[in-house]
Amino acid sequence: MSALEGSLADYLRIRRALGYKLERAEKLLGQFLEHLDRRGEELVTVQSALGWATSASGDLNWRASRLSVVRGFATYLHQLDPAHEIPPADLLPRRPRRATPYLYSDREIETLIAATTVLRGRLRQATYRTLIGLLAVTGMRVGEAIALDRTDIDLRHGVLSVREAKHQKSRELPLHTTAVKALRGYLRVRDHHRPAPDTDALLISPAGTRLIYCNVHSTFRQLRRHAGLRPRSAPCRPRIHDLRHGFAVRTLLEWYRAGVEVQPRLPLLATYLGHVHPRHSYWYLSAAPELMAIAGRRLEHTQGGSQ
């Protein structure tokens, strides 16, 4: 192991002790060290960091993200040896950008699930059918679903446990009886094809291993194309993460239509979604025109009654 590789292992261990997961950072920094090794360089310099960050295909934000990952590591290295240079914060600045959620209709979700039949192998089909269904009915993050172990599902009581997710927060999610039934069906298929998998994961690949984040996104793009889903605009493209947005928006719509006070219930939604603070859930209020229209009508009614 080289000195830089040893420093990287220490850096990741320290930051993970503080609660960071760093899966993507570990992969990118490994690639960066390979880049330095090919060039015969043993120090991190602004030039080497910028050259590596801009060598990738993709937009400016992706290159800025790559440089940001190196900047964090370089800051750590600089404390050990000032010869390591820290890329300036204003080098390759990110452009503020937030994707517009693609809110799937019930029909589109059904079409996505039906599209899993194009995947090879019954187990792979069942795994992605279950993954999409879970994301749609629980609002989980993709990473949380991948991280689920079989022991995290209590089918008897209909409860799903999300352990130490983002920001090291854990929570329990109640499941509808239809979701419990679907999970029982998946486990039967899973146990038939992989009675002794190589992982404790709930959702597994045909090889009996835990799903990989990048592979999930790649497979979802395949399903999206087969389902015929198209972008509604440049920033509004059907992403797997939008299943989470859709869950939040549907929940808010149901509350509004039921005539309940939404404001006091937002902390409940924030807890269910695993947000650190309720304010992180407020963004969903502006995610759908229908939500804005209902909120606007309620505001007009309130103001009219106060005059």
Order of alpha helices (4+ residues) and beta strands (2+ residues): alpha-alpha-alpha-alpha-alpha-alpha-alpha-beta-beta-beta-alpha-alpha-alpha-alpha-alpha
